[in-house]
């Protein structure tokens, strides 16, 4: 998606540790016009599936999830990150290691918000090592719901998780795939 | 707002410790149609002000903030919660005690996302003791931006922070004010 590639080039920042900082438009500060344009592309890709739930992870996935959910007339649900696996109540849980923060989180979704009749689109701002998305896939499986696919704003292609998901036959739709990233130089796939 | 009052009565849950659980429609699971209706009411109230930034707090304020920002053609910005006051970089910081989690957070917003030319609407899902909103007010003051007002989905009127803000002459717009809350009984102001 050219709009998003341009925003990354003009406003993104490559930090050490393979971190791409997009806080000025995609997380923390939200360029809602750009997010709406992204949402419409995601809807176009998945519109033939009967998506009624968009599942994301707090906090940076929420903004896009709510706009995408609106396109589908669906509800959005976000998994909360818990520092301990010691979560009570009727919940789905899945472990998820954060490479950014170097800690293990447990993603938690109350069972009442995801049921087997649901058709779920998993969505996140970034796909890097795939930990968060794979945890969401496990939660959807456990719920018995149908997995429509996975939508990602920025896939870090060089970290491999996206291609792994595609090999498994999952419908992964990334608006932008970054194949190389060095200070001052970002290479997009298929540009 | 009758729609929101009805959702609270039909789907809300009063828990111990004066907690009103609205996870099934306002946070964690997001009823986007209801959130859009709330956004339009907030826009109606503040439409004469030149709001170009909607400031909220992660994670539960983000969904509503992004929809309200879209109504204004504004950007949304969320304050991140940091466990330590030891935050580096050019940021605004304000302490904020969480009565729900019984801990002190520092709210952090990078200075580049809030400048003195901005006209800011502060927004949150709940107003209870006012800690988070007052921290946001301090951040807006420090930035030199204009404060358009404060929009809240659910104000817990019996905890007093809303009336304190009104006494200060601030334009506080709450969609719903809960004046009493006991197991099985919720009393709304001006219903």
Interface residues (C-beta under 8 A of the other chain):
Chain A: X23 X24 X28 X29 X30 X31 X32 X33 X35 X36 X58 X59 X62 X63 X65 X66 X67 X69 X70 X73 X74 X75 X76 X77 X78 X80 X109 X110 X112 X113
Chain B: X23 X24 X28 X29 X30 X31 X32 X33 X35 X36 X58 X59 X62 X63 X65 X66 X67 X69 X70 X73 X74 X75 X76 X77 X78 X80 X109 X110 X112 X113
